[in-house]
Every structure is written in C-alpha cells, then in structure tokens.
Amino acid sequence: MLRNNCRKTFNIFEIGNVTYKFRILSKECQNVSVSNCKNGFSKFQSINLSPTFNKRNEMPYSGRVIERRMKKVTPLTRNTFVNGARYSVCGFKNATMLLTCSAYNTCYGERKYHNDIITPNFDEHRRSDCLDPNQQTSVTNESKKILASVASAAIALPSIYVVKNSLRAVASSFNLPGDILALSNSEIDISEIKEGKCITVTWRNQPVFVHHRTPAQIELARSMDLKALRDPEHDDDRIVRPEWLVTLAVCTHLGCVPLYGKGDYHGYFCPCHGSHYDTSGRIRQGPAPLNLEVPEHRFPDDNTLDIGPPLT
C-alpha cells in the first residue's frame, strides 16, 4: 500500500527479467501487486517493500534490492526498508515463488489502528450551556448555582430559627424570677446602729457583720503597713463609706462565725482555731488564709444599706 504527500521521486522495480514502474495516486492501486500498478511513477522518498510468496516462510533464491545510483545491495526479506531515489528488486533464481511485491510510504508508516471510526456525538442529550467541553464550570454552572442557593436558603432559615429559640431558652435560664431576685437582696435600716457598734444580719442564709466604725478604728485600719499583712488589701478597697464596714461573718479558715470586738487586733476573733482579724476584717494571725469577704453593697441614703447586686 502506497501513501502520498512526500517528496516526488521515481522508482523502478524489476521482478525476474521484467521491469515495472508505478505510481499510486488513488485507492484503486492500494494493497495490490506491483504488476497491477506497473507503468506508473512513485512519488515517495522512502518506501517499504513487502513481498509475498507461494508458500509460507519461503523466499526466492538470491532476492535483493539494488539502489541504482549508489549500487547498494539490500537482501530482500519479508519487510525490506529502502531509502533513496531508484531501486530494483531483481536477481531471483526461482522468481516464480514471488507472487506480489507491495510497497508503502514510510513517511507515514503502516496504519496500526483504525482511524476511520466516527466518534459518537451526544450533543443532542446535553444541555445547551454544556455543549462546549472546554468551558469552565464557573461559566456553565449558573443554573446549578441558583438551584443550590435556593436549596441552601430553604435549609438555613429553619435552622436559624431553631438555633435562636435554643439560645433564648438557655439565656432565660440565667434570668431568675423577680421573687427570687428579691430574696437575694437585703435592705437594712442602719439609723439605729450607734458608732462603735456591730450587728449581725442575714443575707442569702449567711451571717453578715455591719460595723459602724469609730474614727479611731478607721485611722487604725488605714495606718497598717500592707507588707505586714498575709492577704494585702487596703482599707479603702474594702469599704463604700469609711464609717461602715460590711463583711461576711464567716471565717475563711473552716467557715466558723467569728466574734466581734475580740482578739489581739480589736476586730474579730474566731474561737474555733484562733484566727485574728483587724478593724478592716483583714487576717492578722491564725490559720485563716484570707481576709473576711466583703459582699456587694450600697447606701441609697444615709439610713439604708442594701446588700447584694442591684435589682434591674
């Protein structure tokens, strides 16, 4: 089989004592013997000779390919490759065994696969925006994006509503009712507490000392060196008004109730384990590690004390 599209050359082949010239221009001379295409011209620079014989695996005696110009001799085999301008196939002692000698262009070579099969076309089954396989998804996916956005919104809105109600339920659990909040505050009339006296009131089921301090007790509490204290804390940081000291009546050691006006520092004394507090409720001696706790309090007026957080 010969294929064209190569440089124009002329080739002459001799089989036995007969000389053939041939040229393949159409499919009618492909895959046929040299004798059927004689008296033609070859337009090929490189050709491959494929002889066939009477019997399988038999070769005619002394078959060879001769290049006319260079006098180069190539033995004739089942696939003999020659490259040049003019060649001869000649020199057979038993030429009758050679049936045909086909030639094909080696510029392209033999066809190793079927390239004439029509690729199926499925364009009729594709969407109009997906006909071009080279387009990016961002270009052809607009309709899908709209559908996905609608579906996402349909799922997100109920989810947000459920989450909002859940958060509201959790937040409402931290808001105590008004009657319970009222119990968390204690309003005390301090107009009857004389200077130098201390009373004990109840706030959240805990005892609270309300001490009306004298100027001497105030001066003693403020003159104390903080470096000498186990739990350093200035007197001004523990009071709202200098003359009033409000502390929990609970020892910070093991929770006993101290006594007012006892001990070595003229403040409070815990008889259980011997903790001594000064007139500002700070620990001075004994096993207690911390000062007496000061609850949140305020004075709405000169005669009223509110203990606890403000009601909103």
C-alpha positions as CSV (number, residue, x, y, z in Angstrom):
1,M,0.0,0.0,0.0
2,L,1.4,3.4,-1.0
3,R,0.7,6.7,0.6
4,N,1.5,10.1,-1.0
5,N,2.3,13.6,0.4
6,C,6.1,13.0,0.3
7,R,8.8,14.4,-2.0
8,K,8.4,13.4,-5.6
9,T,10.9,10.7,-6.7
10,F,10.7,7.9,-9.3
11,N,11.3,4.2,-8.5
12,I,11.8,1.3,-10.9
13,F,11.4,-2.3,-9.7
14,E,12.5,-5.4,-11.6
15,I,11.0,-8.8,-10.7
16,G,12.8,-11.5,-12.6
17,N,13.5,-10.2,-16.0
18,V,10.5,-7.8,-16.0
19,T,10.9,-4.1,-15.1
20,Y,8.0,-2.2,-13.5
21,K,7.4,1.5,-13.0
22,F,4.5,2.5,-10.8
23,R,2.8,5.4,-9.1
24,I,-0.1,5.2,-6.6
25,L,-2.5,8.2,-6.8
26,S,-5.8,6.7,-5.7
27,K,-7.1,3.9,-3.5
28,E,-7.7,1.6,-6.5
29,C,-4.0,0.6,-6.6
30,Q,-3.5,0.1,-2.8
31,N,-2.8,-3.3,-1.4
32,V,-2.2,-4.8,-4.9
33,S,0.8,-6.3,-6.6
34,V,3.4,-4.3,-8.3
35,S,2.4,-5.8,-11.6
36,N,-1.1,-4.4,-11.4
37,C,0.3,-0.9,-10.9
38,K,3.1,-1.1,-13.5
39,N,4.0,1.7,-15.9
40,G,3.3,4.3,-13.1
41,F,5.5,6.6,-11.1
42,S,6.2,6.6,-7.3
43,K,6.1,10.0,-5.5
44,F,7.8,8.7,-2.4
45,Q,11.3,9.3,-0.9
46,S,11.1,6.3,1.4
47,I,9.2,3.1,0.7
48,N,8.9,-0.3,2.3
49,L,8.8,-3.5,0.2
50,S,6.5,-6.3,1.4
51,P,6.9,-9.4,-0.9
52,T,4.5,-12.4,-0.7
53,F,5.4,-15.9,-1.9
54,N,3.8,-19.1,-3.0
55,K,4.5,-20.9,0.3
56,R,4.6,-19.5,3.8
57,N,8.0,-18.8,5.2
58,E,9.7,-19.5,1.8
59,M,11.9,-16.9,0.0
60,P,13.0,-16.9,-3.7
61,Y,16.7,-17.6,-4.1
62,S,19.1,-14.6,-4.2
63,G,16.4,-12.0,-3.9
64,R,17.8,-8.5,-3.3
65,V,17.1,-4.8,-3.6
66,I,19.6,-2.8,-5.6
67,E,19.9,1.0,-5.4
68,R,20.6,2.1,-9.0
69,R,22.6,5.2,-8.2
70,M,24.7,4.0,-5.3
71,K,24.8,0.4,-6.3
72,K,23.8,-0.6,-2.8
73,V,22.5,-4.1,-2.4
74,T,20.0,-5.0,0.3
75,P,18.7,-8.6,0.8
76,L,15.0,-8.9,0.2
77,T,13.2,-10.0,3.4
78,R,9.6,-10.1,4.4
79,N,9.7,-6.3,5.2
80,T,12.7,-4.6,3.4
81,F,13.2,-0.9,4.1
82,V,14.8,1.1,1.4
83,N,15.5,4.9,1.4
84,G,16.6,6.8,-1.7
85,A,15.5,7.5,-5.3
86,R,15.8,4.4,-7.5
87,Y,15.7,0.8,-6.5
88,S,15.4,-2.6,-8.2
89,V,14.0,-5.9,-7.0
90,C,15.9,-8.5,-9.1
91,G,18.2,-11.5,-9.1
92,F,15.8,-14.3,-8.4
93,K,16.8,-17.8,-9.4
94,N,13.3,-19.0,-8.7
95,A,11.2,-15.9,-9.4
96,T,8.0,-17.9,-9.7
97,M,7.8,-18.2,-5.9
98,L,7.4,-14.4,-5.7
99,L,3.7,-13.6,-6.1
100,T,3.5,-9.9,-5.3
101,C,5.7,-7.1,-4.1
102,S,3.7,-4.3,-2.4
103,A,5.2,-1.0,-1.4
104,Y,4.0,1.6,1.0
105,N,5.4,5.0,2.0
106,T,7.4,5.0,5.2
107,C,7.0,8.8,5.7
108,Y,3.8,7.9,7.5
109,G,4.3,4.2,8.1
110,E,1.8,1.4,8.2
111,R,-1.5,2.2,9.9
112,K,-1.6,0.4,13.2
113,Y,-5.1,1.3,14.2
114,H,-8.5,2.2,12.7
115,N,-8.7,5.9,12.4
116,D,-11.8,6.0,10.2
117,I,-14.2,5.2,13.1
118,I,-16.7,8.0,13.7
119,T,-16.7,9.2,17.3
120,P,-20.2,9.2,18.7
121,N,-21.8,12.6,19.2
122,F,-24.0,13.1,22.3
123,D,-24.7,16.8,21.9
124,E,-28.4,16.2,21.5
125,H,-28.5,14.8,25.0
126,R,-26.5,17.7,26.6
127,R,-27.8,20.9,27.9
128,S,-27.2,24.0,25.8
129,D,-24.8,25.5,28.3
130,C,-22.7,22.4,28.4
131,L,-22.1,21.7,24.7
132,D,-18.6,23.1,24.8
133,P,-16.4,20.7,26.9
134,N,-13.6,23.3,27.2
135,Q,-15.7,25.8,29.1
136,Q,-15.1,26.1,32.9
137,T,-17.6,25.0,35.4
138,S,-17.9,28.6,36.7
139,V,-19.3,29.6,33.2
140,T,-21.7,26.6,32.6
141,N,-22.9,26.2,36.2
142,E,-25.0,29.3,36.6
143,S,-28.3,27.4,36.7
144,K,-27.0,24.9,39.2
145,K,-25.7,27.7,41.4
146,I,-29.2,29.3,41.5
147,L,-30.8,25.9,42.5
148,A,-28.1,25.3,45.1
149,S,-28.6,28.7,46.6
150,V,-32.3,28.3,46.9
151,A,-31.9,24.9,48.5
152,S,-29.3,26.2,50.9
153,A,-31.6,29.1,51.9
154,A,-34.5,26.8,52.4
155,I,-32.4,24.7,54.8
156,A,-30.7,27.7,56.6
157,L,-33.8,29.6,57.5
158,P,-35.4,26.9,59.7
159,S,-32.0,26.1,61.2
160,I,-31.5,29.8,62.2
161,Y,-35.0,29.8,63.8
162,V,-34.3,26.7,65.8
163,V,-30.9,28.0,67.0
164,K,-32.5,31.3,68.0
165,N,-35.1,29.6,70.2
166,S,-32.5,27.4,71.7
167,L,-30.2,30.3,72.6
168,R,-33.2,32.2,74.0
169,A,-34.1,29.2,76.2
170,V,-30.6,29.0,77.5
171,A,-30.3,32.7,78.2
172,S,-33.7,32.8,80.0
173,S,-32.5,30.1,82.4
174,F,-29.9,32.5,83.8
175,N,-32.6,35.2,84.4
176,L,-34.1,34.4,87.8
177,P,-37.7,35.4,88.6
178,G,-38.3,38.6,90.4
179,D,-39.4,37.0,93.7
180,I,-36.1,35.0,93.8
181,L,-34.1,38.1,93.0
182,A,-35.8,40.0,95.8
183,L,-34.6,37.3,98.3
184,S,-31.0,37.8,97.0
185,N,-31.0,41.4,98.4
186,S,-31.3,42.6,101.9
187,E,-32.4,46.1,102.8
188,I,-31.3,47.2,106.3
189,D,-32.1,50.2,108.4
190,I,-28.8,51.4,109.9
191,S,-30.2,54.5,111.5
192,E,-30.3,52.8,114.9
193,I,-26.8,51.5,114.8
194,K,-24.6,53.6,117.0
195,E,-21.0,54.4,116.4
196,G,-18.7,51.6,117.6
197,K,-21.5,49.0,117.4
198,C,-21.7,45.9,115.2
199,I,-24.8,44.0,114.3
200,T,-25.3,40.7,112.5
201,V,-27.9,40.4,109.7
202,T,-28.8,37.5,107.3
203,W,-28.2,37.7,103.6
204,R,-28.7,34.6,101.4
205,N,-28.8,32.5,104.5
206,Q,-25.4,33.7,105.6
207,P,-24.5,36.0,108.6
208,V,-23.2,39.5,107.7
209,F,-21.4,41.9,110.0
210,V,-22.5,45.5,109.8
211,H,-20.0,47.6,111.8
212,H,-20.3,51.3,112.5
213,R,-16.7,52.2,113.0
214,T,-15.3,55.0,115.1
215,P,-12.7,57.5,113.8
216,A,-10.0,55.7,115.9
217,Q,-10.8,52.4,114.3
218,I,-10.8,53.9,110.8
219,E,-7.4,55.5,111.5
220,L,-6.0,52.2,112.9
221,A,-7.1,50.3,109.8
222,R,-5.7,52.9,107.4
223,S,-2.3,53.1,109.2
224,M,-1.5,49.4,108.8
225,D,1.5,48.5,106.7
226,L,0.4,46.3,103.8
227,K,3.7,44.4,103.8
228,A,2.8,43.0,107.2
229,L,-0.5,41.5,106.0
230,R,-1.0,37.9,104.9
231,D,-3.6,39.0,102.4
232,P,-2.6,42.6,101.5
233,E,-5.6,44.8,100.9
234,H,-6.0,48.5,101.6
235,D,-8.9,49.6,103.8
236,D,-10.2,51.9,101.1
237,D,-10.7,49.0,98.7
238,R,-12.9,47.2,101.2
239,I,-15.4,49.9,102.1
240,V,-18.0,52.1,100.4
241,R,-18.2,54.6,103.2
242,P,-15.3,54.9,105.7
243,E,-17.5,54.6,108.8
244,W,-19.3,51.5,107.7
245,L,-17.6,48.0,107.3
246,V,-19.8,45.3,105.8
247,T,-18.3,41.7,105.8
248,L,-19.5,38.2,105.8
249,A,-19.4,36.7,109.3
250,V,-17.7,33.6,108.1
251,C,-14.1,32.7,108.9
252,T,-12.1,32.0,105.8
253,H,-10.4,29.0,107.6
254,L,-13.3,26.5,108.1
255,G,-16.4,28.6,108.0
256,C,-16.9,29.3,111.7
257,V,-18.6,32.5,112.9
258,P,-16.1,34.9,114.4
259,L,-16.8,37.2,117.4
260,Y,-16.8,41.0,117.2
261,G,-14.5,43.1,119.4
262,K,-12.3,40.2,120.4
263,G,-8.8,39.2,119.6
264,D,-5.4,41.0,119.6
265,Y,-6.3,43.5,116.9
266,H,-9.6,44.9,118.2
267,G,-11.6,43.5,115.2
268,Y,-12.8,39.9,115.0
269,F,-11.7,36.7,116.6
270,C,-12.6,33.1,115.6
271,P,-12.5,30.9,118.7
272,C,-12.6,27.7,116.8
273,H,-8.9,27.8,115.6
274,G,-7.7,31.2,116.8
275,S,-7.8,33.4,113.7
276,H,-7.5,37.2,114.5
277,Y,-8.9,39.9,112.2
278,D,-8.4,43.7,112.5
279,T,-11.0,46.5,112.3
280,S,-11.0,46.2,108.5
281,G,-11.7,42.5,108.6
282,R,-8.2,41.5,107.4
283,I,-6.4,38.4,108.7
284,R,-3.6,39.2,111.0
285,Q,-2.9,36.0,112.9
286,G,-4.0,32.4,112.9
287,P,-4.7,29.7,110.3
288,A,-7.2,31.7,108.2
289,P,-5.6,32.3,104.7
290,L,-7.7,35.2,103.5
291,N,-9.5,38.3,104.7
292,L,-13.2,38.3,105.6
293,E,-15.2,38.6,102.3
294,V,-16.9,41.9,101.5
295,P,-20.3,41.4,99.7
296,E,-21.6,43.8,97.2
297,H,-23.4,46.6,98.9
298,R,-24.5,50.2,98.6
299,F,-26.1,53.1,100.5
300,P,-29.2,54.5,98.9
301,D,-29.4,57.1,101.6
302,D,-27.8,57.8,105.0
303,N,-30.1,55.4,106.8
304,T,-30.4,52.5,104.4
305,L,-28.0,49.7,103.5
306,D,-28.6,47.4,100.5
307,I,-26.6,44.1,100.4
308,G,-26.5,42.2,97.2
309,P,-26.4,43.1,93.4
310,P,-28.8,45.8,92.3
311,L,-32.2,44.8,91.0
312,T,-32.8,45.7,87.3
